[in-house]
Amino acid sequence: MSQRQRFFMMIAICLGAFLSHFTAGIVNVSLPQFTSIFQTELAIAQWITTGYLLVIASLLPFMGKLGDRYGHRVLHNYGFLLFTVSSVLVAFSTTITMLLMLRIVQAVGAAMFQATNIALIAMLLPKEMRGRAMGIMSTAVALGGMTGPIAGGMIASWLSWEWLFLIHVPVAILATGLAFRYIPSHKQTKKARSLDLVGAGLFMLLVSSVIMAISNGNGWGWDSQGMLILFGGVLVLAGAFVWWERRQSVPFLPVAVFRLSAVSSGLFISFTSFVLANLVLVVMPFYLHDQAHVSPLTAGYMMTAYPLMLALTGPFSGWASDRYRARPLIFAGLGAGMTVLAIWLEVLSTVEIIALLALVGAGMGLIASPNNSYIMRHVPLEHAGAIGGMIALTRNAGMVVGAALGLGMMNGESNQAVQPMIDAYRAVFEAGGLIWLSGLLVWWYAGSLERQKKRGTEVEKA
């Protein structure tokens, strides 16, 4: 593959990573507007966002598995095509039902290229370039997630609602053209003897049920009857999935791969890092408004420290993981920002808060691309799509859990005095500190297992 082809292939992949997260958040600001446009309730209009995220999260491992079976390029590029066409059609919706259905189609397309982009990088680029490429893609993900709500606010102020779904179409068309032109066909890995559709269905139901429970816990009440029924359903689905998978010669999830400490610990780090990052990104604007008394515009400017530092450190850490080792970079990324927020929150100045947001962004930049590269380095090529889909799932699930945890722990405190609110914010970051500590312990334990395995191999060779 020529340097020119690699360059435009990465442009296509990164545009997809950007667009899938950009379109996830662009609608949020306008949800109240949709209630009047389509004469519906906010609880229904919220599914424009919730349904989109839910469909993507539940389909990611399945789409990755299809990529392993039928070709990652096929799934990725036709996902682009489906996403682009549905983005145009959704803008012509005449009813809320039609809009929601087309939004689901859009999410299916997004899941197709989200689940296969990491596998394409792992399979098509040389080993010495993969970390840097994943760093650039991680930057695109962060920028998409941060710019979506900003663009949504501007469109809500100046343009009609249709532009929420049309604004990105020219970029999507460009990305689709580049993908079909520059992503090369690659030798298909050995196909699985069968596709475990029952296991896939159970897993999708399980993931969607968990995310629904987390997303609605604050609104329904964590001890409400509806939540208890939902959690009961999660336990039943989890039991049914494990029971079924144990009886399959070719299970839906490659269980043998998950037994590798590098893969299982890497997925755990991916999940916890996005929980922590989103915990800060969701809670900090409330703190800046309620306690630091800064304007929304100023808070927005301050929050940009996160994506800017991620954009700077992501490609660098990917390059460094290609040349050196990934584990020290990931360990450095698991910084102590949460501990600082939990202990010294009340005495932090505006400049120090900006510095901490930058630290969190730098930490994510140091973790995301080296960790993804580290995981994929240990995955057999025939399972690259399935594990790539799981990486994307941990990212999406971590964002949902981080938001739900942050908002849930502050729930009920908004009308309290200043000190109880400070206590609530501190409790959020203390919980984040515990999650951070669990990530460190898992990463240390996985490293010790890896060192033991390496010593055992050296003894056998001797």
C-alpha positions as CSV (number, residue, x, y, z in Angstrom):
1,M,0.0,0.0,0.0
2,S,1.4,3.4,-1.0
3,Q,1.8,6.3,1.4
4,R,-0.9,8.2,-0.5
5,Q,-3.4,5.3,-0.1
6,R,-2.6,5.0,3.6
7,F,-3.1,8.7,4.1
8,F,-6.6,8.8,2.4
9,M,-7.6,5.5,4.0
10,M,-6.9,7.1,7.5
11,I,-8.8,10.2,6.5
12,A,-11.9,8.0,5.6
13,I,-11.6,6.0,8.9
14,C,-11.1,9.1,11.0
15,L,-14.0,11.0,9.4
16,G,-16.3,8.0,10.3
17,A,-15.0,8.0,13.9
18,F,-15.7,11.7,14.1
19,L,-19.2,11.6,12.5
20,S,-20.6,8.7,14.5
21,H,-19.9,10.6,17.8
22,F,-20.7,14.1,16.3
23,T,-24.2,12.9,15.3
24,A,-24.7,11.3,18.7
25,G,-24.6,14.6,20.6
26,I,-25.8,17.2,18.0
27,V,-29.5,16.5,18.7
28,N,-29.4,16.9,22.5
29,V,-29.9,20.6,22.8
30,S,-32.9,20.5,20.4
31,L,-34.9,17.7,22.1
32,P,-37.4,20.1,23.7
33,Q,-37.9,21.6,20.2
34,F,-38.9,18.2,18.8
35,T,-41.7,17.9,21.3
36,S,-43.5,20.9,19.7
37,I,-42.5,20.1,16.1
38,F,-44.0,16.6,16.2
39,Q,-46.5,17.2,19.1
40,T,-45.0,14.5,21.3
41,E,-43.7,14.1,24.8
42,L,-40.1,14.6,25.9
43,A,-39.9,11.0,27.0
44,I,-40.5,9.9,23.4
45,A,-38.3,12.6,21.8
46,Q,-35.4,11.6,24.1
47,W,-35.2,8.3,22.1
48,I,-33.8,10.3,19.2
49,T,-30.5,10.3,21.2
50,T,-31.0,7.3,23.5
51,G,-32.2,5.0,20.8
52,Y,-29.3,6.0,18.6
53,L,-26.7,5.2,21.3
54,L,-28.5,2.0,22.4
55,V,-28.6,0.6,18.9
56,I,-24.9,1.3,18.3
57,A,-23.8,-0.2,21.6
58,S,-25.9,-3.3,21.2
59,L,-24.8,-4.0,17.6
60,L,-21.1,-3.3,17.9
61,P,-19.8,-6.9,18.8
62,F,-22.3,-8.4,16.3
63,M,-21.1,-6.1,13.5
64,G,-17.5,-6.9,14.4
65,K,-18.3,-10.6,14.1
66,L,-19.9,-10.1,10.7
67,G,-16.7,-8.2,9.7
68,D,-14.6,-11.3,10.7
69,R,-16.9,-13.5,8.6
70,Y,-17.6,-11.4,5.5
71,G,-14.8,-8.8,5.4
72,H,-14.2,-5.7,7.5
73,R,-13.9,-3.5,4.4
74,V,-17.4,-4.6,3.2
75,L,-19.0,-3.9,6.6
76,H,-17.2,-0.6,7.0
77,N,-17.8,0.9,3.6
78,Y,-21.5,-0.2,3.3
79,G,-22.0,1.1,6.8
80,F,-20.8,4.5,5.5
81,L,-23.3,4.3,2.6
82,L,-26.2,3.3,4.9
83,F,-25.3,6.1,7.4
84,T,-25.1,8.7,4.6
85,V,-28.4,7.8,2.9
86,S,-30.3,7.6,6.2
87,S,-28.9,11.0,7.3
88,V,-30.6,12.6,4.3
89,L,-33.8,10.7,4.6
90,V,-34.2,11.4,8.4
91,A,-34.4,15.1,7.6
92,F,-37.5,14.5,5.6
93,S,-39.4,12.8,8.4
94,T,-43.0,13.8,8.8
95,T,-43.8,12.0,12.0
96,I,-41.8,11.2,15.2
97,T,-42.2,7.5,14.4
98,M,-40.6,7.9,11.0
99,L,-37.8,10.0,12.5
100,L,-37.0,7.4,15.1
101,M,-37.0,4.5,12.6
102,L,-34.7,6.3,10.3
103,R,-32.5,7.3,13.2
104,I,-32.2,3.6,14.1
105,V,-31.1,2.9,10.5
106,Q,-28.5,5.7,10.8
107,A,-27.3,4.0,14.0
108,V,-27.0,0.6,12.3
109,G,-24.7,2.2,9.7
110,A,-22.6,3.9,12.4
111,A,-22.3,0.6,14.2
112,M,-21.0,-1.1,11.0
113,F,-18.1,1.3,10.6
114,Q,-17.4,1.8,14.3
115,A,-17.1,-1.9,14.9
116,T,-14.6,-2.5,12.0
117,N,-12.4,0.6,11.9
118,I,-9.9,-0.7,14.5
119,A,-9.7,-4.1,12.8
120,L,-8.9,-2.4,9.5
121,I,-6.1,-0.4,11.0
122,A,-4.7,-3.5,12.7
123,M,-4.9,-5.6,9.5
124,L,-3.9,-3.1,6.8
125,L,-1.1,-1.0,8.5
126,P,2.4,-2.1,9.4
127,K,2.9,-2.8,13.1
128,E,5.2,0.3,13.5
129,M,2.3,2.6,12.3
130,R,-0.7,1.1,14.2
131,G,-0.4,2.9,17.5
132,R,0.0,6.4,15.8
133,A,-3.0,5.6,13.6
134,M,-5.2,4.6,16.5
135,G,-4.1,7.8,18.3
136,I,-5.2,9.9,15.5
137,M,-8.5,8.0,15.4
138,S,-9.0,8.5,19.1
139,T,-8.5,12.2,18.6
140,A,-11.3,12.2,16.0
141,V,-13.6,10.4,18.4
142,A,-13.0,13.0,21.1
143,L,-13.4,15.9,18.8
144,G,-16.7,14.5,17.4
145,G,-18.1,14.0,20.9
146,M,-17.1,17.6,21.9
147,T,-18.2,19.5,18.8
148,G,-21.5,17.8,18.3
149,P,-23.3,19.6,21.1
150,I,-21.7,22.9,20.1
151,A,-22.9,22.6,16.5
152,G,-26.3,21.5,17.8
153,G,-26.6,24.7,19.8
154,M,-25.7,26.8,16.9
155,I,-28.2,25.1,14.5
156,A,-30.9,25.4,17.1
157,S,-30.3,29.1,17.3
158,W,-29.9,29.9,13.6
159,L,-31.3,27.1,11.4
160,S,-34.3,24.7,11.1
161,W,-34.2,21.3,12.7
162,E,-33.5,19.5,9.4
163,W,-30.0,20.8,9.5
164,L,-29.2,18.7,12.6
165,F,-29.2,15.7,10.3
166,L,-28.0,17.4,7.0
167,I,-25.1,19.4,8.3
168,H,-22.7,16.5,8.2
169,V,-23.9,14.9,4.9
170,P,-21.2,16.5,2.7
171,V,-18.5,15.2,5.0
172,A,-20.2,11.8,5.0
173,I,-20.3,11.7,1.2
174,L,-16.6,12.6,1.1
175,A,-15.8,9.9,3.7
176,T,-17.9,7.3,1.7
177,G,-16.1,8.1,-1.5
178,L,-12.7,7.9,0.1
179,A,-13.5,4.6,1.8
180,F,-14.5,2.9,-1.4
181,R,-11.6,4.4,-3.3
182,Y,-8.7,4.0,-0.8
183,I,-9.5,1.2,1.7
184,P,-8.0,-1.8,-0.1
185,S,-9.5,-5.3,-0.2
186,H,-7.6,-7.7,2.1
187,K,-7.2,-11.4,2.4
188,Q,-10.1,-12.7,4.3
189,T,-9.3,-14.6,7.5
190,K,-10.6,-18.1,8.0
191,K,-14.3,-18.0,8.3
192,A,-16.1,-19.4,11.3
193,R,-18.0,-22.6,10.7
194,S,-21.2,-21.0,11.8
195,L,-22.6,-17.7,13.1
196,D,-24.1,-18.1,16.5
197,L,-27.3,-16.0,15.9
198,V,-28.9,-17.0,19.2
199,G,-25.8,-16.0,21.2
200,A,-25.6,-12.8,19.2
201,G,-29.3,-12.0,20.0
202,L,-28.9,-12.8,23.7
203,F,-25.8,-10.6,23.9
204,M,-27.5,-7.7,22.1
205,L,-30.5,-7.9,24.5
206,L,-28.2,-8.1,27.5
207,V,-26.1,-5.0,26.4
208,S,-29.2,-3.0,25.5
209,S,-30.9,-3.9,28.9
210,V,-27.8,-2.9,30.9
211,I,-27.5,0.4,29.1
212,M,-31.2,1.1,29.4
213,A,-31.0,0.5,33.2
214,I,-28.0,2.8,33.6
215,S,-29.5,5.5,31.4
216,N,-32.9,5.5,33.2
217,G,-31.8,4.9,36.8
218,N,-31.8,8.6,37.7
219,G,-35.2,9.2,36.2
220,W,-37.0,6.1,37.3
221,G,-35.3,5.8,40.7
222,W,-32.7,3.0,41.3
223,D,-35.0,1.2,43.7
224,S,-38.2,1.6,41.7
225,Q,-40.3,-1.3,40.5
226,G,-39.3,-0.7,36.9
227,M,-35.6,-0.8,37.7
228,L,-35.9,-3.9,39.8
229,I,-37.7,-5.7,36.9
230,L,-35.1,-4.4,34.4
231,F,-32.2,-5.6,36.6
232,G,-33.9,-9.0,37.1
233,G,-34.1,-9.2,33.3
234,V,-30.4,-8.5,33.0
235,L,-29.6,-11.3,35.4
236,V,-31.8,-13.7,33.5
237,L,-30.3,-12.7,30.1
238,A,-26.8,-13.0,31.5
239,G,-27.5,-16.5,32.8
240,A,-29.1,-17.5,29.5
241,F,-26.2,-16.1,27.5
242,V,-23.5,-17.9,29.6
243,W,-25.5,-21.2,29.5
244,W,-25.9,-21.0,25.7
245,E,-22.3,-20.0,24.9
246,R,-20.9,-22.9,27.0
247,R,-22.7,-25.3,24.7
248,Q,-21.5,-23.9,21.4
249,S,-18.5,-25.2,19.5
250,V,-18.1,-21.8,17.9
251,P,-19.5,-19.3,20.5
252,F,-20.5,-15.7,19.5
253,L,-17.8,-14.2,21.7
254,P,-14.2,-15.7,21.3
255,V,-13.9,-16.8,25.0
256,A,-10.4,-18.1,24.5
257,V,-9.2,-14.6,23.5
258,F,-10.8,-13.1,26.6
259,R,-8.6,-15.5,28.7
260,L,-5.6,-13.5,27.5
261,S,-4.7,-11.1,30.3
262,A,-3.7,-8.4,27.7
263,V,-7.1,-8.5,26.1
264,S,-9.3,-8.7,29.2
265,S,-7.3,-6.1,31.2
266,G,-7.1,-3.8,28.1
267,L,-10.9,-3.9,27.7
268,F,-11.3,-3.2,31.4
269,I,-8.9,-0.2,31.1
270,S,-10.8,1.1,28.1
271,F,-14.1,0.9,29.9
272,T,-12.9,2.5,33.2
273,S,-10.9,5.3,31.4
274,F,-14.0,6.4,29.5
275,V,-16.1,6.2,32.7
276,L,-13.7,8.5,34.4
277,A,-13.4,10.9,31.5
278,N,-17.1,11.2,31.0
279,L,-17.7,11.6,34.8
280,V,-15.5,14.7,34.7
281,L,-17.0,16.0,31.4
282,V,-20.6,15.7,32.7
283,V,-20.2,16.9,36.2
284,M,-17.6,19.7,35.8
285,P,-20.0,22.1,33.9
286,F,-22.4,21.9,36.8
287,Y,-19.7,22.6,39.3
288,L,-18.4,25.6,37.2
289,H,-21.9,27.1,37.0
290,D,-23.1,26.3,40.6
291,Q,-19.9,26.7,42.6
292,A,-17.3,28.6,40.6
293,H,-20.1,31.0,39.2
294,V,-18.7,31.2,35.7
295,S,-20.9,31.8,32.6
296,P,-21.9,28.9,30.3
297,L,-19.7,30.4,27.6
298,T,-16.7,30.6,29.9
299,A,-17.3,27.1,31.1
300,G,-17.4,25.9,27.5
301,Y,-14.1,27.5,26.8
302,M,-12.6,26.0,29.9
303,M,-13.9,22.5,28.9
304,T,-12.0,22.7,25.6
305,A,-8.8,22.0,27.6
306,Y,-9.8,18.3,27.5
307,P,-10.1,17.7,23.7
308,L,-7.2,20.0,22.9
309,M,-4.8,18.0,25.2
310,L,-6.2,14.7,23.9
311,A,-5.7,15.9,20.3
312,L,-2.0,16.7,21.2
313,T,-1.2,13.6,23.2
314,G,-3.2,11.0,21.3
315,P,-1.0,10.8,18.1
316,F,2.2,11.2,20.1
317,S,1.4,8.4,22.5
318,G,0.4,6.2,19.6
319,W,3.8,6.9,17.9
320,A,5.6,6.2,21.2
321,S,3.7,2.9,21.7
322,D,4.9,1.9,18.2
323,R,8.5,2.6,19.0
324,Y,8.7,1.7,22.6
325,R,6.3,-0.2,25.0
326,A,2.6,0.5,25.5
327,R,2.2,-0.5,29.1
328,P,4.2,2.4,30.7
329,L,2.2,5.0,28.6
330,I,-1.1,3.5,29.7
331,F,0.1,3.5,33.3
332,A,1.1,7.1,33.0
333,G,-2.3,7.9,31.5
334,L,-4.0,6.5,34.6
335,G,-3.1,9.7,36.4
336,A,-4.3,10.9,39.8
337,G,-6.6,13.7,38.5
338,M,-9.6,12.2,40.3
339,T,-7.7,12.1,43.6
340,V,-6.8,15.8,43.3
341,L,-10.5,16.7,42.5
342,A,-11.7,14.7,45.5
343,I,-9.3,16.2,48.0
344,W,-8.7,19.8,46.9
345,L,-11.9,20.6,44.9
346,E,-13.0,23.5,47.0
347,V,-9.6,25.3,46.9
348,L,-8.9,24.9,43.2
349,S,-8.6,28.1,41.2
350,T,-10.0,28.5,37.7
351,V,-6.6,28.1,36.2
352,E,-6.0,24.9,38.3
353,I,-9.3,23.5,37.1
354,I,-8.3,24.1,33.5
355,A,-5.0,22.4,34.2
356,L,-6.8,19.4,35.7
357,L,-9.1,19.2,32.6
358,A,-6.0,19.3,30.5
359,L,-4.5,16.5,32.6
360,V,-7.6,14.3,32.1
361,G,-7.4,14.9,28.4
362,A,-3.7,14.1,28.3
363,G,-4.4,11.0,30.3
364,M,-7.0,9.8,27.8
365,G,-4.6,10.6,25.0
366,L,-1.9,8.4,26.7
367,I,-4.4,5.5,27.3
368,A,-6.7,5.2,24.3
369,S,-4.4,4.5,21.3
370,P,-1.6,2.5,23.1
371,N,-4.3,0.4,24.9
372,N,-6.1,-0.3,21.6
373,S,-2.9,-1.2,19.9
374,Y,-1.8,-3.3,22.9
375,I,-5.1,-5.3,22.8
376,M,-5.1,-5.8,19.0
377,R,-1.4,-6.9,19.1
378,H,-2.5,-10.0,21.2
379,V,-5.6,-10.8,19.2
380,P,-5.6,-13.5,16.4
381,L,-6.5,-11.9,13.0
382,E,-9.7,-14.1,12.7
383,H,-11.1,-12.4,15.8
384,A,-9.9,-8.8,15.0
385,G,-13.4,-7.6,14.2
386,A,-15.1,-9.1,17.2
387,I,-12.5,-7.6,19.6
388,G,-12.5,-4.3,17.7
389,G,-16.3,-4.2,18.3
390,M,-15.8,-5.0,21.9
391,I,-13.3,-2.1,22.2
392,A,-15.9,0.3,20.7
393,L,-18.5,-1.2,23.0
394,T,-16.4,-0.5,26.1
395,R,-15.9,3.1,24.9
396,N,-19.7,3.7,24.4
397,A,-20.6,1.8,27.6
398,G,-18.0,3.7,29.6
399,M,-19.4,7.1,28.4
400,V,-23.0,6.0,29.4
401,V,-21.9,4.7,32.8
402,G,-19.8,7.8,33.5
403,A,-22.7,10.2,32.7
404,A,-25.2,8.1,34.7
405,L,-22.9,7.8,37.7
406,G,-22.1,11.5,37.8
407,L,-25.6,12.7,37.4
408,G,-27.0,10.0,39.6
409,M,-24.8,10.9,42.6
410,M,-25.8,14.6,42.3
411,N,-29.5,13.8,41.9
412,G,-31.5,15.3,44.7
413,E,-28.8,17.8,45.7
414,S,-29.5,20.6,43.3
415,N,-31.8,22.5,45.6
416,Q,-29.7,22.0,48.7
417,A,-27.3,24.5,50.4
418,V,-23.8,25.1,49.1
419,Q,-22.0,22.7,51.5
420,P,-24.2,19.7,50.7
421,M,-23.6,20.4,47.0
422,I,-19.8,20.6,47.6
423,D,-20.1,17.2,49.4
424,A,-22.0,15.8,46.4
425,Y,-19.4,16.9,44.0
426,R,-16.6,15.6,46.2
427,A,-18.5,12.2,46.5
428,V,-18.6,12.0,42.7
429,F,-14.9,12.4,42.4
430,E,-14.2,10.1,45.3
431,A,-16.1,7.4,43.5
432,G,-14.0,8.3,40.4
433,G,-10.9,7.8,42.6
434,L,-12.0,4.3,43.5
435,I,-12.6,3.5,39.9
436,W,-9.2,4.8,39.0
437,L,-7.6,2.7,41.8
438,S,-9.4,-0.4,40.5
439,G,-8.0,0.3,37.0
440,L,-4.4,0.6,38.4
441,L,-4.8,-2.7,40.4
442,V,-6.1,-4.6,37.3
443,W,-3.4,-3.2,35.1
444,W,-0.7,-4.1,37.7
445,Y,-2.1,-7.6,38.1
446,A,-2.3,-8.2,34.3
447,G,1.3,-7.0,34.0
448,S,2.5,-9.4,36.7
449,L,0.7,-12.3,34.9
450,E,2.4,-11.3,31.7
451,R,5.8,-11.2,33.3
452,Q,5.2,-14.7,34.9
453,K,4.2,-16.1,31.5
454,K,7.3,-14.5,29.9
455,R,9.6,-16.0,32.5
456,G,8.0,-19.4,32.1
457,T,8.5,-19.3,28.4
458,E,12.2,-18.3,28.8
459,V,12.7,-21.3,31.3
460,E,11.1,-23.7,28.8
461,K,13.4,-22.4,26.0
462,A,16.5,-22.8,28.3
